[in-house]
Amino acid sequence: MAKRKRTQDIEKMIKEGYGSGTYSEYKPWIKIQDVPSLGRVTRVNGIKTNRQHELLSDMERNYFYILEYSNNVKDIREQFPLLPIEDTLSIADELGLKHPKNPETGEYVVMTTDFLITVSTSNGIKEVARTIKSKDDLLDKRILEKFEIERVFWKKRNIDWAIVTEEEIDKTIAHNIRFVQGYRDIKNIDGFIDIDSLEVQDLVYEFLKRIVDDKRSVRAVSLEFDKDMSLKNGCGLSIFKYLIINKIIEVDISNKIDVNKNIPIL
């Protein structure tokens, strides 16, 4: 896929819908091909939004998985633009700070917040803005200046904004959610595609009965299940992941999921 030019045609991007929409209709302002990244960039098919998410670092990816699993999170919009650009230009001027520019062209660029999150609270639905940054990067004066512009932008809109560092992102929980996230729809998993939906439901129920009180490892239970039901190897493990991501069973996701051990069902 060809990269878009770094000299942003802001009006053109707005007309094309970048930075607007919600759920499956949202289009992030920045995509993976647009910028270099220090971490491993990732595209993830979101469960809550039913669209592909553009995540520009390992920290963003891990934070995204935690948001995906939260019952309170309803929508996740990554790489959200701070528009109109005139607002951030005005804020920068008020604060006596330099607004970010394209280093090659000298043109002002649209600032973005890593995540704009729609959450359900006891007081109703609200939006919160979160920026992901390594703790060490917060020692950089220029980074803090840009964050101050971002903070004031959201404050003027009465939207809670905060910085999330690696200390607030539990890697074990993120790993566990990543481990099961792709198993939301069991019918799309290899080994179940050609099986009738009602039969798949029966298989899930049978596996559930076996796993709840069995003290053996998940892998041992799964291998026996696959053999008894004449399924491809791995189908039992797929059902186990399906049960977790759909919250049909609850396990302690603060401990790494190791299918070679017994995993208590909470």
ABEGO torsion letter per residue (X at the ends): XBBBBABBBAAAAAAAGBGBEBEAABBBABBAAABBBABBBBBBBBAAAGBBBBBABAAAAAAAAAAAABAABABBBBGBBBOBAAAAAAAAAAAGBBBBBBAAAGBBBBBBBABBBBBBBAAEBBBBBBBBBBAAAAABAAAAAAAAAAAAAAAAAGBBBBBBBAAABBAAAAAAAAAAAAAABAAABBGAAABBAAAAAAAAAAAAAAAAABABBAAAAAAAAAAAAGBBBGAAAAAAAAAAAAGABBBBAABBBBAABBBBBX
